[in-house]
């Protein structure tokens, strides 16, 4: 037999893939809403702190280079 004769119908393969997908989806353990909300706030606060730190370093370096330009 040729390889193409051994293969299942394309629709049966697609249907099997969706059944497998659904079985895997049921195994997922989803986080609670309280946990998601808490972690979201942690991420937002961390981003704000890091952005402020980068902005401060950028400001200090830019003014430091301008100050060096005035000296020389």
N, C-alpha and C positions, 0 to 999 in steps of 0.2 A: 504494500500500500504506500501511496505517496504521503508526504507530510500534510498536504492540504486536506486529504481525506480523513486523517486522524483528528484534525482540529474540530472543535465543536462549532456550532453555529455562532455567528458573531453576537446575536441577541442573547443567547444562552450565556456566553462569556460575560457580556455586559451585565446581565442580570445577576450572575454569580459574584461579580465585582461589587455590585451594590449591596448584596446580602452580606458580603464580607465587611464592607464599609460600615453598614449598620451595626453589625456585631461588634466591631471595634469601637464604634461611637458609644455603645452602651457600657463599655469598660471604663470610660473616662470618669474620673472623680472631679467634679466641678467644685471650685472654691465657693465658700459662702459669701453672700452679699456683704456682710460685715467685714470680712477679710479683704474682699476686693476694694471696698471703700477705704479701708484703713491703709492698704498698700498704695492706693492711688494718691492719697494725701502725702504719704512718705515720699513718693516719687516726685510730686509737684514741689514740695518743700526743698528736696535735694537739688532739683533743677534750678530753683530760684537762688539757692545759696551758691551753687557752682557758677551760675551766670553772673552773680554779683562779684564773686571772687575774680573771675576772668575779666570782667569789666574794670574792676579796681586795678588789677595788674596792668591791663592795657592802658588805662589812664595814667598810672604812675610811670610806665615806660615811655609813653608818648611825651609826657611833660619832662621827663628826665632827658630824653634825646633833644628836645627843644632847648632845655636849659644848657646842655652841653654845646649846642650850636651858638648860643649867645656868648658863652665863655671863650670860644675859639673863633 
